[in-house]
Amino acid sequence: MGLPLGAALAACGTSGPGSTSTSGGGGGGATASYWYLSTEPQEGVRRRTMERFNQANPNGKIVGTTFQNDAFKTKIKTAIGAGEAPTIIWGWGGGGLRSYVQAGQVEDLTSWFDENAAVKDKLFPSSFGAATVDGKIYAIPCETMQPIVLYYDKRAFEKIGAEPPQSWGDIMDLVPKFNAKGIAPFSLGGQSRWTNMMWLEFLFDRMGGPEVFQAVFDAEKDAWSNPVAIDALTKMQDLIKADGFIKGFSSITADSNADQALLYTGKAAMMVHGGWTYGSMKQDGGDFVSSGNLGYMNFPPIDGGKGDPGNTVGNPGQYMSISAKATAEQKEIAKKFFSTEVVSDKSAEEWVGTGAVPVIKGSEKFFTGSEDADFLNFVVGIANNAKVFQQSWDQALSPTAAEVLLDNIAKLFQLSIGPQEFATNMNAVIGK
């Protein structure tokens, strides 16, 4: 997922292509390495959380290295496969974590959580699903819950005299109206591939409920050939053929936030993207957010669909594991980090400051007086009301199946394969 970047980095946290060292060890004693994503404003919170820990623990510090999203995915897989993972393995849980567990590369934290029940109690119970493999916990949920949201530019809707879509039929009806005004109906960073996937996640869920993808996750034979899946893939290509997306979307990247810029600069009317992009648009979009021009909603129902329109997809949290190859000292530094700064009120307050909802219980106390309170309460409402908060497919599946999935999604969106071929290709890697 992203271009290969050469050999794995050493576990001491050295930098490599696409990376930036963010903190030195210093101070004597052991150091633990920590790799994490570089996009602001989230990067700043991660860095400051680490810096606060280092100030309080001068003899057992953490050395951080940052990577862009796709580069990180490639680098961490290579490093873990080579037995040279950083001490703290940041990720999304799910299938990727399962593969690390099966390879014996991450610590079993079950007994640690039993001994530190107060730490576990600080976190939303729903966030532990993607941290659990075969009944055992291998990661601490951290950071924020990130449902996928349908964002829209209120100014664009004013220009065509229309309201935000309340159904799939509305979406298809809006496409020609926006195109006639020279506004792309939807922005999309299609080169990143996982951005395209978010559309399919909602179509499968809204049309058939979570059972359709669950069958894939459960490795049921030919699950991708479910008639609902074929219908959803067909509807997806109908929207693409109708020019529902910005021209040239397959060459636009999400890592650069170019897709978000198309929304806040008025070039696109809508965007389906993660809750984390609210903070990015607030930071980079001038007064787009503060002026009230940004609208947001849960993805609408699909006509005739069986799925609950209250469901959501995305990331129930992010996750930190500990490398099984780390020294005893490094593991203790990581566990101390987990039990202090990772779950601290200051960390929660800073995540709220990015326009996101932390996985830490009681974070709503930081919403008061926040200019982002409406969005934060919207996200809490989605998370609390959803009967199912389905994890992103590329994180729920194994890395092997996820790579094939992303490759075929890109081909589907480029119209180089159709629904049946997509299903055939994906059925071949079920359970792998």
N, C-alpha and C positions, 0 to 999 in steps of 0.2 A: 504494500500500500504506500506508494511513493517510490522514487527511484532508489536502487541499491546504493549504499554510500560507503562500501568498502568494509574493512574489517571491523570487528566489534571494538568498542571502547573498553579500556581496562576498568576494573571495579573501583578504582580510586577516584573516578569522577573526572578524568581528563576530557578535554574538548576534542571534537572532531568536526568533519564537514557538516554544516547546517546546525552547529551547536555553539553555545556561548557559555563560558564559565561565569557563574554568578556569585560565587563566594569561595574564599579560600578557607583552608582548614585552620592552620595557625594554632597557637595556644597550647601545643603539646597534647599528649594523649591520643587516643584513637579517633579516627574520623569515619563517618558513614557517608556514602555517596547517594545522591538523589537526583534523578532526571525528571524533568517536567516540561510542560508545554510553554511556549514563549509568547503567545498572543496576549496583548493587554486588553482589558485591565486585569484579567485573571492572573497573568504572570506576576504582577506586582504584589498581589495578595499572597501568592505562594512564596515569593522571595522574602517578603516581610515576616511571614510566619516562621520561615526558616531562620531569619536573622534574629528574631526575638528569642528563639530557642538557643541559638549560638551564644547570644549575650548572657543568657542565664546558665549556660553550660560550657564554659570556656575549655574544659578538659575533655569534652566529648562532643565535638561539633559535627555539623552536617555540611558537606560540600555539594553545591547544586550546579547542575548543567542543564541548559534549556535547549529545546528543539522545536521546530515547527511540527505541526500535527502529523503529516504524512512521513516526514523524515524520522520522527520519533517511532512510529509504528514499525518501520523497517529496522531501525537501529536496535530497539529493545528486543525484537525477536531474534536478531542475529546474536546479540550479547548473551541472552539467556541460553540460546542453543549452544553457544561456545563455553558456557559455564562462567561467564564474565559479566554477569548482571550487576547493576548498581545495588547497593544495600537495600534501598527503598525502591520498590518497583511500582511506579504509578500506572494506573490503567483504568479500564472500564468494567472489570470483572467479567462474569459470564463465560463464554466459550474460550476466550483467550486465557483467562485464569485457570479454567479446567485443564487446558493443555499444559500449563506450567505445573499444575498439581500432578498430572499424570507422569510428567517427566521428573518429578521429585525436585523441582527447582525453587519451590517456595515453602516457607514455614507454616506449619499447622498452628493457628492462633486460637484454637478452640479453648484450650485450658487457660491460656492467658486471659481471654475474655471472661472465663468463669471466675478467675481470681481478681479480675478488675471489672466487676459487674457495674460499678458506677460509671465507667467509661461507656460500656455498652448501652446503659440506660439513657445516656445523653443523645443517642442517635435514633432516628426514626426506624422502627422495626422493619418497615417495607424496604429499606435500603440494604438489608442483609441478604436478600435473595441472591443477588448477583455476586455476593462475596462467599457464598456457601457452595461447596462441592461434596456430594455424597454425605450430607449431614454435618460436615465440618467446616469451620470458618477459616478462610485463608487470607483474608484482607480486612482492613478496617474501612468502612464507608467514610467518605470525607467530602468536603467541599459543598457542592450544591446539587439539588434535584433540577433536572433540565428537560422538561417536556418540549416536544416540538410544537411550534406555534405557527398559525397563519397570521403574518404581519401584513398590514396594508397602509398605503399612503392615502389619507383622507382627501388630500388635494386632488388626487387622480380621480377619485370617485365623484368629487364635485364637478370636475370637468366634463364627465359624461352623464351627470345627473342620475347616478345609480347608487344602490346600497350594497354593502358587503355581502358576499354570497352566503345563502342559507342552505344551499344544496349543491350537489355536483351539477345538476342542470343549470343552476345559476352561474356556476363557474364557466361552463361551456357557452352560455349566452353572453357573458361579459367579454369573452375573448375577442370577437370581432369588433365590439364597441371600443375597446381600448386600442386595438390595432388601427382602427379608423382615425383615431386621434394622435397616432404616432407614439403611443405609449405601449411598451411591452406589457402584456398581462401579468407575467411572472418573471422575476429574476431567478437565476439559477447558476451556481458555480459548478457546472457539470463536469469539468475536468477532474474535480476531486472525487467523483463517483458516489461517495457516501451521501452527498447532498441529494442526488437523484433517488437514492434508496428511501429517503424519508417519505417521498410521495407514495411509493409502493407499500410502505408500512401502513400508511393511513388507508389506502384503497383496499388492501386485504382486510384490515380490521373493520372498516365501515361496511364493507360488502358482506363479509362472512363471519365477523367476530374473531377473537383471538385464537379460536380453534384451528383456523386455516394455517397459520404459521406454527402453532404449537405442534401440529402433525409433522412439520419439517424438523422442528427442534427434537421431537421424540423419535426421529429417524424412521417414520413410517414410509414404506415403499411407495414411490411415485407420488409423494405428497404434493409436489409442485404442479402436478397435472390435475389437481382438484378443479372442477369447472369454475368455481368462484375465482380461483387464482388466474385461470386463463382469461376470464371475463375482466378481471382487474387489470391484467397486463394489456388487454385490448383497449380498455378505456384510457390507459396511460398513453398508448400510442395515438389514440384519437386526439388527445389534447396536444401532443407534440405536432401531429400533422396539421392541426388547426392553427399552428403558430402561437401556441399558448405561452411559449417561453421566449426570452430575449434572443435575438439573432446571435449565433455564435456561442451559445451557452456551453458547448463542449470544450471551449478553449478558455473558459473563465474559471479561476481558482477561488476556493473558499479560504485557503490559508492567508491570502492577501486581503481578504474582506472586500474584494471587488464586487461580489454579489450584493452585499449590503449597501455598498455605495450606489448601486443602480437604483435601489429603493429610495434612499434619502435624497438623491439628486433629482428625483422625479422621472427617471428614465423607465422605471418599471412600477406597476401599480401594486403588486403583491409579492410576497415571498414566503415560502414554507421553510422554516429554519429553527434552530434550537433556541431555547430560552436564553442561552449565553449571549446571543447576538444583540439583545436589548442593550446591554452595557457597552458593547462595541459601537453601536449606532449612537448611543448617547455621547460617547467620547469623541467619535470621529465625524458625526453628522451635523455639526453646527448646532442650530436651534431646532432641528427636526423633531427631536423627542420633547424637549422642554416647551416648545410652542404648541404641543398637542396634536401635531400633524400625524403622528404614528398611531395607528390603530392595531389591535390584536384580538384574536379570537381562537377558540379551538377549531380544529378542522371540521367542516360541516358534514352532515350525514349525506349518504349517497342514496338516490332514489331507489327504493325497493331493497335496500341493503338490510341485512339482519344484525349488523353490529351495533353496539350501544354507542351513540354519538358522544357520550360522556367519557369514553375511554381515551387514553392517550398513549403515545409512544415516545421513546427517547432514552434518557439516562436517569435512572432512579437515584444515581449518585456517581461519584468517582471513587476509586479504590486504591489503597496502598497496601502492598504486600511486602514481606521481608525475604530477601534472597536466602535460600537454604545454604548457599556457598559462603555467606558472610561469616566473619569471625564472631565469637561469643560477645566480644566488646561492641562490635558494630550492631549486632542484633539488640543489645541492651540500649544503645543510643536510639535506635529506631523506635523501640517500644516506649521509651521515655518521651520521645517526640509525639507518638500517637496519643499518649495519655495526658499530655499537657497542651501544647500549642495547637495541635490538630483539632482538638475539641474545645478550645478555649472560647470564652465570650468575645474576646478581641478578634479572633479569627472569624467568628460568626458575624460580628458587626462589620468587618471589612468586606465579607462576601455580600452582605446586604447592600453595602455601598456600591457594589458593581451592578446592582439591579437584579440580584439573584437571590434565591431562597436556599439557605443552608440546610444540610441534612441534620443539623443540630437542633434538638427540641428547644422550644421557647424562643427561637430567633425572632418571632413576631414582635417581641418587645422593641426591636431595633427598627421596626417599620414606622413607628410613630414619628411624625415630623419629616419623614423621608419624602422627597419629591417623586420617588419611585413607588410610593405606597400602593397606588392603584395596580400597577403591574405586578408587584410582589404578592398582593392579595389575590390577583387573578391566577398566578401560578400556584399558590397554596390551594385555591379553590379547585383547580384542575387536579392537583395531586390528591386532594382529600376526597373528591367526588368520583374519581375514576375507579370503576370496579376493577379495571386492569390497567396497569402502567407497564406496557410491554417494552422490554429492553431493546435497544437498537439491534437490528439483525446481525450486523457485522461484528458486534460484540457478543451476542448470544451464541453464535455459531463458532466452530473451531476456526483457527486462523486459515487452515487449508480451504475449508468450505467458504469462508468469508471472502477470500481472494477471488475464488471462482465466481462467487455471487457478484462482487463489485465489477468484475470484468464483464460479466454478462449483462448487468444493469447498464453499463456504459454502452454496450452494443445495442441493447433494446432502445435506449434513448437516442442513439444515432440512427435508428431504424435499419440497422444492418442485419438484425435477426428479428423474427416475429415471436409471438407468445408461445407457440408450440415448441419452437427450437429452444427458446429460453428454458421452458419447463424440462425438456429432454436433457439439456446440458446440466441443469441444476439437480435433476433426479440422480444423475450419475455420481454426485458427491454427497448425497444424503448419508449422514452417519460417519463421514470421514473427517 
